[in-house]
């Protein structure tokens, strides 16, 4: 899921539980305009960092220490704003159908996610 600077949902993708989120990250950010991309260590990839820099944005992703010989720098102060996406997930989980995943079909769950996200935008 991608969120704006206010923590509102902008774009989301639904994948299986076994799919690593870094594989979907380039698709998720394609077409979006942003000054900085803040993400957790799960998105630490040289290819993804290069893609963000090619888009002219600042990379705010803490490095995985075992994956780099020389650790890339990131803005620790800006990284504190990542709590907005965590708060967004918390607000989405206030919807019982989302939190307990009553919908067994992906299309139905995605529809409920769309409905809940629309409600968050309007609230």
Secondary structure, DSSP 8 states (H G I E B T S, - for coil): -EE-TTS-EEE-----TTS-THHHHHHHHTT---SEEEE-GGG--HHHHHHHHHTT-EEEE---GGG-SS-----HHHHGGGHHHHHHHHHHTTSHHHHTT---SHHHHHHHHHHHHHHHHH-
